[in-house]
Amino acid sequence: MMHINFVPNNISIASQIAHILNMYSNLRRVHTYFSIAASNDIYFCEVDINTKRVIGCIALEHILKQYSKITHLCVVPEYRNYGVGKKLMYTALRNAVGTGVQLTVRTDNLNSLNLMNKFNFKIVKKELCIDHYVATLWRDLNARNDELCYDRSSF
Ligand SMILES: CC(C)(COP(=O)(O)OP(=O)(O)OC[C@H]1O[C@@H](n2cnc3c(N)ncnc32)[C@H](O)[C@@H]1OP(=O)(O)O)[C@@H](O)C(=O)NCCC(=O)NCCS
């Protein structure tokens, strides 16, 4: 697998990110090449070097340089459970700025909650969103070393 930072004018990559989000994320909004390319978020992706296809993505938003938000974490189903999600999280955290990182997860998304727990995210709020609960998670950035508890050689 190969890691790349998203190049905003790369139509193929933006289209693949939009496709992955539309197909495999539980997001209400429909994404397009344009919504990804025009976004202010920084996207990171993993690419299968054999097929040259994007197999996972994550987005990072810097909120007034005060804290960062992670969104759009998604791994193509056949590549799940091989550490791609962890690798994307690790990359986003390394590029985060400010006092900490915020993200939201549906409370029924146990895979994602498990993953966030491994990166020391803590639930700070839970709220009803139409027909499901959403948890807001926070992780301080002051102890940058503690997400490195993983064996990075496996990434
Ligand atoms: C959540 C998601 C990104 C995980 O990606 P992944 O590449 O499979 O994750 P990894 O292989 O790196 O696993 C990381 C950790 O996640 C948790 N996890 C992942 N899949 C899991 C499963 N099926 N059951 C339980 N825990 C799971 C585990 O804690 C795992 O750590 P471990 O391998 O040390 O036990 C992926 O399932 C996905 O794309 N889901 C749909 C979109 C989504 O829910 N995005 C998150 C929104 S916040």
The ligand as an SDF file (V2000), in Angstrom:
LIG
                    3D

 48 50  0  0  0  0  0  0  0  0999 V2000
  -13.9840    2.2470   10.8680 C   0  0  0  0  0  0  0  0  0  0  0  0
  -13.0500    1.8590    9.7060 C   0  0  0  0  0  0  0  0  0  0  0  0
  -12.4820    3.1140    9.0840 C   0  0  0  0  0  0  0  0  0  0  0  0
  -11.9190    0.9700   10.2480 C   0  0  0  0  0  0  0  0  0  0  0  0
  -10.9990    0.7380    9.1760 O   0  0  0  0  0  0  0  0  0  0  0  0
  -10.0310   -0.5540    9.1750 P   0  0  0  0  0  0  0  0  0  0  0  0
   -9.0010   -0.3550    8.1350 O   0  0  0  0  0  0  0  0  0  0  0  0
  -10.8310   -1.7920    9.0980 O   0  0  0  0  0  0  0  0  0  0  0  0
   -9.3950   -0.4340   10.6260 O   0  0  0  0  0  0  0  0  0  0  0  0
   -8.0710   -1.1500   11.1590 P   0  0  0  0  0  0  0  0  0  0  0  0
   -7.8560   -2.4370   10.4450 O   0  0  0  0  0  0  0  0  0  0  0  0
   -6.9750   -0.1560   11.1110 O   0  0  0  0  0  0  0  0  0  0  0  0
   -8.4900   -1.4500   12.6580 O   0  0  0  0  0  0  0  0  0  0  0  0
   -8.2890   -0.4690   13.6260 C   0  0  0  0  0  0  0  0  0  0  0  0
   -9.0750   -0.7670   14.8730 C   0  0  0  0  0  0  0  0  0  0  0  0
  -10.4540   -0.5340   14.6300 O   0  0  0  0  0  0  0  0  0  0  0  0
  -11.2290   -1.4440   15.3920 C   0  0  0  0  0  0  0  0  0  0  0  0
  -11.9730   -2.2950   14.4410 N   0  0  0  0  0  0  0  0  0  0  0  0
  -11.8690   -2.2650   13.0910 C   0  0  0  0  0  0  0  0  0  0  0  0
  -12.7150   -3.1890   12.5620 N   0  0  0  0  0  0  0  0  0  0  0  0
  -13.3240   -3.7860   13.6100 C   0  0  0  0  0  0  0  0  0  0  0  0
  -14.3010   -4.8160   13.7300 C   0  0  0  0  0  0  0  0  0  0  0  0
  -14.7990   -5.4330   12.6530 N   0  0  0  0  0  0  0  0  0  0  0  0
  -14.7180   -5.1650   14.9710 N   0  0  0  0  0  0  0  0  0  0  0  0
  -14.2330   -4.5680   16.0570 C   0  0  0  0  0  0  0  0  0  0  0  0
  -13.2810   -3.5840   16.0210 N   0  0  0  0  0  0  0  0  0  0  0  0
  -12.8520   -3.2120   14.8160 C   0  0  0  0  0  0  0  0  0  0  0  0
  -10.2740   -2.2650   16.1980 C   0  0  0  0  0  0  0  0  0  0  0  0
  -10.0800   -1.6080   17.4300 O   0  0  0  0  0  0  0  0  0  0  0  0
   -9.0080   -2.1950   15.3530 C   0  0  0  0  0  0  0  0  0  0  0  0
   -7.8260   -2.3600   16.0840 O   0  0  0  0  0  0  0  0  0  0  0  0
   -7.1480   -3.8350   16.2490 P   0  0  0  0  0  0  0  0  0  0  0  0
   -6.9250   -4.3470   14.8610 O   0  0  0  0  0  0  0  0  0  0  0  0
   -5.8670   -3.5160   16.9460 O   0  0  0  0  0  0  0  0  0  0  0  0
   -8.1050   -4.6270   17.0300 O   0  0  0  0  0  0  0  0  0  0  0  0
  -13.8350    1.0310    8.6310 C   0  0  0  0  0  0  0  0  0  0  0  0
  -14.5240   -0.0200    9.2750 O   0  0  0  0  0  0  0  0  0  0  0  0
  -14.8200    1.8510    7.8150 C   0  0  0  0  0  0  0  0  0  0  0  0
  -14.4610    2.4380    6.7840 O   0  0  0  0  0  0  0  0  0  0  0  0
  -16.0980    1.8740    8.2440 N   0  0  0  0  0  0  0  0  0  0  0  0
  -17.1320    2.6190    7.5030 C   0  0  0  0  0  0  0  0  0  0  0  0
  -16.9720    4.1230    7.6070 C   0  0  0  0  0  0  0  0  0  0  0  0
  -16.8710    4.5680    9.0420 C   0  0  0  0  0  0  0  0  0  0  0  0
  -17.5790    4.0760    9.9170 O   0  0  0  0  0  0  0  0  0  0  0  0
  -15.9810    5.5440    9.2710 N   0  0  0  0  0  0  0  0  0  0  0  0
  -15.7290    6.0980   10.5840 C   0  0  0  0  0  0  0  0  0  0  0  0
  -16.5760    7.2760   10.8100 C   0  0  0  0  0  0  0  0  0  0  0  0
  -16.0490    8.1140   12.2970 S   0  0  0  0  0  0  0  0  0  0  0  0
  1  2  1  0
  2  3  1  0
  2  4  1  0
  2 36  1  0
  4  5  1  0
  5  6  1  0
  6  7  2  0
  6  8  1  0
  6  9  1  0
  9 10  1  0
 10 11  2  0
 10 12  1  0
 10 13  1  0
 13 14  1  0
 14 15  1  0
 15 16  1  0
 15 30  1  0
 16 17  1  0
 17 18  1  0
 17 28  1  0
 18 19  1  0
 18 27  1  0
 19 20  2  0
 20 21  1  0
 21 22  1  0
 21 27  2  0
 22 23  1  0
 22 24  2  0
 24 25  1  0
 25 26  2  0
 26 27  1  0
 28 29  1  0
 28 30  1  0
 30 31  1  0
 31 32  1  0
 32 33  2  0
 32 34  1  0
 32 35  1  0
 36 37  1  0
 36 38  1  0
 38 39  2  0
 38 40  1  0
 40 41  1  0
 41 42  1  0
 42 43  1  0
 43 44  2  0
 43 45  1  0
 45 46  1  0
 46 47  1  0
 47 48  1  0
M  END
$$$$
